[in-house]
Amino acid sequence: MYTQAYTISLGFQSLFITSFSFFFLSALVSLHNTVFKYQKTKNLALGRIL
């Protein structure tokens, strides 16, 4: 009984860590894309001004 509960909690922990890391990675990627788009538009605007 104890080992079963321990295994279940361990499974939940690994699932939580996996989902958290996946969420963190996706947030990082979206942030990078946003920054990249911003840099691109900024460069385009600068090019238009110059």
DOTORTI-45718 format. One line per 4 residues: their letters; for each residue y, x, z of C-alpha. Coordinates in nm, 2 decimals, padded with zeros to 4 digits. Example, Ala and Ser with C-alpha at 12.3 -4.5 7.8 and 13.67 -1.06 7.14 Angstrom:
// residues 2
AS) -00.45:01.23:00.78; -00.11:01.37:00.71
//
This chain:
// residues 50
MYTQ) 00.00:00.00:00.00; 00.24:00.28:00.10; 00.16:00.49:-00.20; 00.20:00.19:-00.43
AYTI) 00.55:00.12:-00.29; 00.63:00.49:-00.32; 00.52:00.49:-00.69; 00.72:00.17:-00.76
SLGF) 01.04:00.32:-00.60; 00.99:00.64:-00.79; 00.95:00.45:-01.11; 01.27:00.25:-01.04
QSLF) 01.45:00.58:-00.96; 01.35:00.74:-01.29; 01.44:00.43:-01.48; 01.78:00.42:-01.31
ITSF) 01.84:00.79:-01.39; 01.73:00.74:-01.75; 01.95:00.44:-01.80; 02.24:00.61:-01.63
SFFF) 02.21:00.93:-01.84; 02.18:00.71:-02.16; 02.49:00.52:-02.06; 02.68:00.85:-01.98
LSAL) 02.58:01.00:-02.32; 02.69:00.69:-02.51; 03.02:00.68:-02.32; 03.07:01.05:-02.40
VSLH) 02.99:00.99:-02.77; 03.23:00.69:-02.79; 03.50:00.89:-02.62; 03.45:01.18:-02.86
NTVF) 03.47:00.95:-03.16; 03.79:00.79:-03.02; 03.95:01.13:-02.97; 03.84:01.24:-03.32
KYQK) 03.98:00.93:-03.48; 04.31:00.98:-03.28; 04.33:01.34:-03.39; 04.26:01.24:-03.75
TKNL) 04.53:00.97:-03.75; 04.78:01.20:-03.58; 04.72:01.47:-03.84; 04.76:01.21:-04.12
ALGR) 05.08:01.09:-03.96; 05.21:01.45:-03.93; 05.12:01.51:-04.29; 05.31:01.20:-04.40
IL) 05.62:01.31:-04.20; 05.60:01.66:-04.33
//
